[in-house]
Amino acid sequence: MPSTGVNDRAEAAHPSRPSIALALAHWLEQRLHESVGFCHRGCRLYGLEVLDAEGLSDDRDTGGAPAARMVFVAEGADVADALDHPDAKRLLDFDAAAMVTLEWRMVGAAGPPRPRTFPVRRRARVVEVRTPAGGATVLRFEHEPELVVMGIAS
């Protein structure tokens, strides 16, 4: 099935729908959660092809048809290492590029920090997706996997 692509006209036609970058980031994060969990290290790069933009949302039954296709492109010990990989240039051939890392992120505390204490940090999977129309980031914390934090980047 050929890719339908990502463009600004498709986003403008449906202003009430979340951005395609946010929908792709959430879609990819959900697939990673169901398959590999929190077991990978370093940084991984994926190329994404949109097959059915409407099917990316969770509230629509796609009848088993895939909404997008993800292709593993490169891996590195950190972000710089992954982006320096010779295959990283292949990301330009896809509708969207995704970078997946495991990071230690601060979680909200109940009140102001006490003297001589440090903020609580937890491991989180961070999925960043970039399209020609913009970008989005989705986080899922290992200690609370039901909570998914989503944000749109410009």
C-alpha positions, -999 to +999 in steps of 0.1 A: +000+000+000+016+034-010+020+062+015-006+089+015+021+114+027+019+143+051+012+179+039+000+212+052-033+210+032-043+178+050-038+195+084-057+226+074-087+206+061-092+191+096-084+218+122-102+200+150-082+169+146-049+166+165-018+174+144-005+146+123+028+147+141+010+143+175-011+114+161+020+097+147+039+102+179+011+087+200+006+058+175+043+049+175+046+052+213+017+028+217+032+003+193+066+005+212+048+000+245+030-031+232+061-046+218+095-037+233+085-019+264+113-001+282+141-025+274+161-006+248+190+017+255+204+047+237+186+064+208+167+048+180+156+064+147+125+053+128+111+064+095+073+066+094+050+063+064+013+073+067-010+048+052-043+061+067-042+094+085-078+090+098-069+056+113-041+070+135-066+080+162-076+055+188-113+062+185-117+047+150-120+010+141-097+004+112-108-031+106-073-044+111-057-023+084-025-005+094-027+033+098+011+038+094+043+019+088+074+023+109+108+013+097+139+010+119+167+032+104+195+035+129+206+032+165+233+049+186+245+052+222+230+087+223+212+112+201+244+126+185+257+091+178+224+080+162+222+112+140+258+106+129+250+071+117+254+068+079+218+055+075+203+085+093+201+103+060+174+078+050+149+096+073+145+122+046+128+095+024+099+091+048+067+111+056+080+116+092+111+110+113+109+096+148+136+096+175+130+073+205+151+076+237+149+064+273+157+093+297+155+101+333+128+128+337+116+147+367+081+140+380+059+164+398+062+166+436+033+172+460+049+205+472+080+226+471+113+207+476+127+204+511+162+216+518+190+193+507+167+171+486+167+164+449+137+162+426+123+127+420+133+113+387+118+084+368+127+066+336+106+077+306+104+067+270+105+098+249+091+096+214+098+127+192+082+129+157+090+155+131+070+161+099+072+189+074+041+204+091+056+204+127+066+181+155+053+164+187+067+147+217+051+119+237+064+105+271+055+074+290+069+068+325+081+033+334+067+035+370+033+046+358+028+032+323-009+041+321+000+078+320+010+091+286+021+128+284+017+144+249+028+178+236+030+196+203+063+212+192+067+238+166 
